[in-house]
Amino acid sequence: MAKIRLAVDWMKAYFKCEYPLLHPDLATDGLEIFVSDFGRIISASEQGQVVIREVMEKYLSRLERDKHGVPILYYPFTREMSDRDAPRQIVIDPSIAYGRPVIKGTRITTTMVVERYRAGESSSDLASDYDVDVGDIDEAIRSEIQAA
């Protein structure tokens, strides 16, 4: 919360506005607050530090927004970050499993899959148990291994 307060105070001063969190080009990664200004992406959490646009855009391209532009889903990278077309089989949805990563279209968390996989179950057995494709199971395992 302290970091958010600092970011809000910085944005109030920089943009000379009373409600900076209503800025239309605001984004967050869950830890920091970013804002677009004259073609640059700035970290408000770091009091104006400019962010490398290409890196940030790769992450922002993995967001799905509602009709009002509010982020509602995030597809984490399960492979190399350089591929914008990386699979989107794993999703983070705040309304499912308290925002834990799940296999898209299910409530199956990636941690559940990996725990069973580490216990010795095969990808094909897990796919059969959960009634999903083996590729979905492999992406769930890959996402957890990459996160570790």
C-alpha positions, -999 to 999 in steps of 0.1 A, spaced: 0 0 0 29 24 8 42 20 -28 8 27 -42 5 59 -21 38 71 -34 28 64 -70 -5 82 -65 12 112 -49 38 113 -78 10 111 -104 -10 139 -87 20 162 -89 32 151 -124 -2 152 -141 -17 179 -119 -49 160 -113 -69 151 -82 -77 115 -92 -47 100 -109 -60 64 -107 -87 73 -132 -60 81 -158 -71 63 -190 -37 49 -198 -30 33 -164 -17 -2 -161 -3 -24 -134 15 -57 -131 1 -62 -96 32 -47 -79 38 -14 -97 17 13 -114 25 23 -150 11 51 -171 16 60 -208 27 96 -214 36 110 -248 45 76 -262 66 65 -232 56 41 -205 65 55 -171 66 37 -137 46 59 -113 57 35 -85 93 46 -93 84 83 -95 87 86 -133 113 61 -143 108 53 -180 101 16 -188 114 -3 -218 82 -1 -240 89 -33 -259 91 -54 -228 60 -39 -212 40 -42 -244 46 -79 -245 30 -83 -211 2 -59 -218 -6 -77 -250 -15 -107 -228 -43 -88 -211 -79 -92 -221 -101 -62 -212 -138 -57 -209 -158 -32 -230 -147 -4 -207 -110 -12 -210 -107 -27 -176 -83 -57 -175 -103 -89 -167 -80 -117 -178 -43 -122 -180 -25 -150 -199 9 -156 -184 38 -166 -205 44 -204 -203 73 -203 -228 97 -177 -241 85 -142 -235 97 -132 -269 68 -149 -286 36 -128 -285 17 -157 -299 27 -180 -271 -1 -203 -260 -30 -189 -240 -41 -221 -224 -34 -208 -189 -53 -178 -176 -55 -157 -145 -90 -146 -138 -97 -129 -105 -132 -144 -105 -119 -180 -106 -98 -197 -79 -90 -164 -62 -69 -153 -92 -47 -184 -92 -36 -196 -127 -60 -221 -141 -64 -241 -174 -86 -219 -196 -123 -228 -195 -119 -248 -163 -113 -242 -126 -83 -266 -126 -54 -247 -110 -19 -252 -123 -7 -260 -88 -31 -289 -85 -19 -303 -118 18 -300 -109 14 -315 -75 -2 -346 -90 25 -347 -118 53 -345 -92 36 -373 -73 42 -395 -103 10 -392 -125 15 -389 -162 2 -360 -183 -21 -384 -202 -36 -397 -169 -41 -362 -157 -57 -351 -190 -81 -381 -188 -90 -374 -151 -97 -337 -158 -112 -343 -192 -88 -318 -210 -62 -321 -237 -28 -334 -228 -14 -301 -243 -34 -282 -216 -18 -303 -189 17 -298 -203 12 -260 -204 0 -261 -168 31 -280 -158 53 -257 -179 38 -226 -163 45 -237 -128 80 -249 -136 88 -216 -153 74 -196 -124 96 -216 -100 
